Amino acid sequence: MAKVRGAIVVDIEACKGCEICMVTCPNQVIGMAKEVNGKGYHYAYMENPEGCVGCANCAIVCPDGVITVYKVKLKQENEKTR
């Protein structure tokens, strides 16, 4: 059975840096950038990408809907390549 890893994409220019996504993430994947976007807000980004499981909690709670979550299946090392 393949493992699943998640990934998020944040619309940087639309993010207002409310940090709700950070609090909701069970694996502390999301951090706030030191840089600011065009509106002057620190925006969310994947600080710990290996920890993301694609649960989508961050996207569900985002008040502006700027987070998209993807799930990617990873091949296990012991699977045979055909």
Secondary structure, DSSP 8 states (H G I E B T S, - for coil): --EEEEEEEE-TTT-----HHHHH-TT--EEEEEEE-TTS-EEEEES-GGG-----HHHHH-TT--EEEEEEEE--TTS---
